[in-house]
Amino acid sequence: MTATIADSIYQNLSQKIITGELLAGEKLRQDHIARAFNTSHVPVREALLRLEAHGLAQSEPRRGMRVTALDPAEVREVIEMRVALESLALQHSVQNMSPGAIKLADEARIACDAAQTMPDWEARNRAFHRAILTPCGLPRLLHAIDDLHIASARHLFAHWRPKWVQRADSDHAAIVQALKRKDTTTAVSILTRHIRRAS
């Protein structure tokens, strides 16, 4: 699928919001964004609506679109929702996991371990989780999990960026090994512990 201008704008702005480069309350001006991307207001509006749908921006009457505030009370809810939904997805994934899918998951794990910066690691960490969950074949469930990953990422950057260090993730490695054995119980147990550690 070919990326559109709206896709590029959305990816750029969402990454800046997630990493904290665009702060909560900051105004997202259509004219400024259109100039920066050398485009019309139409793809900008589309990208802003997508940011709003993912909880990263909020439209205010007569004030335009602004970056949403980061709610610390949201962390526990996001963690518990991730545990419930990712466990469900992984249960379905394990049975559908082909050798090719396991290879992709292992490659995503290796790439994540090799990340040199936190933004790079966060994107690769999300890619690993997508790789182990996508074989579930449940698109609505995966869409909901993607939204939760975005919320998780904002909190990670807000609280863990100064403490982040490059390391090999033993949980990721153990999950891949469980997937190779088609050991659903162990894979789900490790994933649950792994997600809760983020809190």
C-alpha positions as semicolon CSV with decimal commas, in nm:
position;residue;x (nm);y (nm);z (nm)
1;M;0,000;0,000;0,000
2;T;0,144;0,337;-0,104
3;A;0,186;0,593;0,174
4;T;-0,007;0,916;0,115
5;I;0,089;1,271;0,216
6;A;-0,167;1,242;0,498
7;D;0,010;0,922;0,615
8;S;0,346;1,103;0,619
9;I;0,203;1,398;0,813
10;Y;0,031;1,168;1,062
11;Q;0,347;0,960;1,117
12;N;0,561;1,271;1,163
13;L;0,326;1,446;1,406
14;S;0,234;1,132;1,603
15;Q;0,602;1,053;1,659
16;K;0,666;1,410;1,780
17;I;0,372;1,388;2,021
18;I;0,473;1,041;2,149
19;T;0,833;1,147;2,212
20;G;0,729;1,476;2,375
21;E;0,877;1,699;2,106
22;L;0,524;1,844;2,068
23;L;0,402;1,921;2,419
24;A;0,055;1,876;2,567
25;G;-0,163;2,178;2,487
26;E;0,046;2,280;2,187
27;K;-0,165;2,408;1,898
28;L;-0,151;2,212;1,572
29;R;-0,196;2,486;1,311
30;Q;-0,317;2,362;0,975
31;D;-0,154;2,642;0,777
32;H;0,187;2,590;0,942
33;I;0,172;2,214;0,890
34;A;0,059;2,253;0,527
35;R;0,356;2,486;0,459
36;A;0,602;2,252;0,633
37;F;0,490;1,960;0,413
38;N;0,438;2,176;0,102
39;T;0,080;2,055;0,062
40;S;-0,282;2,169;0,077
41;H;-0,501;2,172;0,388
42;V;-0,688;1,855;0,280
43;P;-0,421;1,594;0,380
44;V;-0,339;1,801;0,690
45;R;-0,703;1,785;0,803
46;E;-0,704;1,408;0,738
47;A;-0,385;1,361;0,945
48;L;-0,524;1,575;1,231
49;L;-0,846;1,374;1,239
50;R;-0,639;1,056;1,265
51;L;-0,439;1,206;1,553
52;E;-0,769;1,285;1,724
53;A;-0,901;0,930;1,662
54;H;-0,586;0,790;1,829
55;G;-0,622;1,019;2,130
56;L;-0,314;1,230;2,048
57;A;-0,499;1,552;1,959
58;Q;-0,823;1,717;2,058
59;S;-1,041;1,962;1,869
60;E;-1,158;2,262;2,073
61;P;-1,442;2,488;1,955
62;R;-1,300;2,809;1,799
63;R;-0,950;2,714;1,920
64;G;-0,855;2,450;1,665
65;M;-0,666;2,128;1,730
66;R;-0,428;2,083;2,022
67;V;-0,205;1,805;2,155
68;T;-0,390;1,616;2,430
69;A;-0,269;1,622;2,789
70;L;-0,090;1,319;2,930
71;D;-0,305;1,173;3,208
72;P;-0,101;0,981;3,470
73;A;-0,422;0,808;3,591
74;E;-0,451;0,653;3,245
75;V;-0,138;0,437;3,289
76;R;-0,298;0,164;3,502
77;E;-0,599;0,140;3,270
78;V;-0,378;0,115;2,961
79;I;-0,162;-0,156;3,122
80;E;-0,464;-0,366;3,224
81;M;-0,626;-0,327;2,881
82;R;-0,300;-0,427;2,711
83;V;-0,271;-0,737;2,932
84;A;-0,628;-0,842;2,847
85;L;-0,622;-0,768;2,474
86;E;-0,265;-0,875;2,393
87;S;-0,310;-1,201;2,586
88;L;-0,625;-1,271;2,384
89;A;-0,448;-1,190;2,056
90;L;-0,146;-1,403;2,148
91;Q;-0,365;-1,705;2,231
92;H;-0,500;-1,692;1,875
93;S;-0,157;-1,610;1,728
94;V;0,022;-1,913;1,873
95;Q;-0,195;-2,159;1,684
96;N;-0,165;-1,963;1,356
97;M;0,210;-1,899;1,386
98;S;0,388;-2,023;1,074
99;P;0,768;-2,075;1,056
100;G;0,783;-1,756;0,848
101;A;0,592;-1,559;1,113
102;I;0,825;-1,690;1,386
103;K;1,125;-1,584;1,176
104;L;0,978;-1,231;1,140
105;A;0,916;-1,213;1,517
106;D;1,273;-1,322;1,591
107;E;1,413;-1,067;1,344
108;A;1,200;-0,797;1,513
109;R;1,337;-0,910;1,854
110;I;1,698;-0,886;1,733
111;A;1,636;-0,541;1,580
112;C;1,478;-0,421;1,905
113;D;1,778;-0,540;2,110
114;A;2,013;-0,357;1,873
115;A;1,839;-0,017;1,902
116;Q;2,080;0,264;1,995
117;T;1,829;0,530;2,102
118;M;1,500;0,525;2,290
119;P;1,288;0,647;1,992
120;D;1,444;0,374;1,778
121;W;1,389;0,114;2,050
122;E;1,026;0,218;2,106
123;A;0,941;0,186;1,734
124;R;1,116;-0,154;1,715
125;N;0,952;-0,270;2,040
126;R;0,611;-0,193;1,890
127;A;0,716;-0,379;1,574
128;F;0,806;-0,686;1,782
129;H;0,469;-0,684;1,958
130;R;0,293;-0,646;1,622
131;A;0,494;-0,937;1,480
132;I;0,390;-1,178;1,756
133;L;0,024;-1,064;1,755
134;T;-0,056;-1,014;1,384
135;P;-0,099;-1,389;1,311
136;C;-0,410;-1,382;1,535
137;G;-0,594;-1,260;1,225
138;L;-0,831;-1,035;1,424
139;P;-0,802;-0,685;1,271
140;R;-1,033;-0,501;1,513
141;L;-0,846;-0,642;1,809
142;L;-0,511;-0,545;1,655
143;H;-0,639;-0,192;1,585
144;A;-0,740;-0,151;1,951
145;I;-0,397;-0,280;2,063
146;D;-0,222;-0,032;1,830
147;D;-0,407;0,254;2,005
148;L;-0,301;0,122;2,345
149;H;0,062;0,101;2,228
150;I;0,048;0,469;2,129
151;A;-0,081;0,563;2,476
152;S;0,186;0,341;2,640
153;A;0,461;0,498;2,430
154;R;0,376;0,853;2,544
155;H;0,399;0,746;2,908
156;L;0,724;0,558;2,847
157;F;0,887;0,866;2,696
158;A;0,754;1,094;2,969
159;H;0,883;0,876;3,255
160;W;1,162;0,650;3,132
161;R;1,360;0,848;2,874
162;P;1,631;0,967;3,120
163;K;1,674;0,610;3,252
164;W;1,669;0,423;2,920
165;V;1,971;0,204;2,843
166;Q;2,031;-0,035;2,556
167;R;1,980;-0,397;2,662
168;A;1,875;-0,736;2,531
169;D;1,514;-0,809;2,627
170;S;1,503;-1,155;2,788
171;D;1,121;-1,154;2,788
172;H;1,111;-1,108;2,411
173;A;1,355;-1,397;2,367
174;A;1,153;-1,623;2,598
175;I;0,829;-1,539;2,414
176;V;0,987;-1,635;2,079
177;Q;1,106;-1,966;2,227
178;A;0,755;-2,039;2,360
179;L;0,608;-1,957;2,017
180;K;0,847;-2,205;1,853
181;R;0,716;-2,474;2,091
182;K;0,354;-2,358;2,042
183;D;0,342;-2,324;2,421
184;T;0,048;-2,084;2,461
185;T;0,041;-2,084;2,843
186;T;0,408;-1,986;2,880
187;A;0,395;-1,726;2,599
188;V;0,088;-1,554;2,751
189;S;0,232;-1,569;3,105
190;I;0,560;-1,404;2,996
191;L;0,378;-1,141;2,789
192;T;0,153;-1,051;3,086
193;R;0,453;-1,009;3,317
194;H;0,636;-0,813;3,045
195;I;0,353;-0,562;2,996
196;R;0,300;-0,513;3,371
197;R;0,671;-0,433;3,416
198;A;0,612;-0,123;3,202
199;S;0,402;0,025;3,481
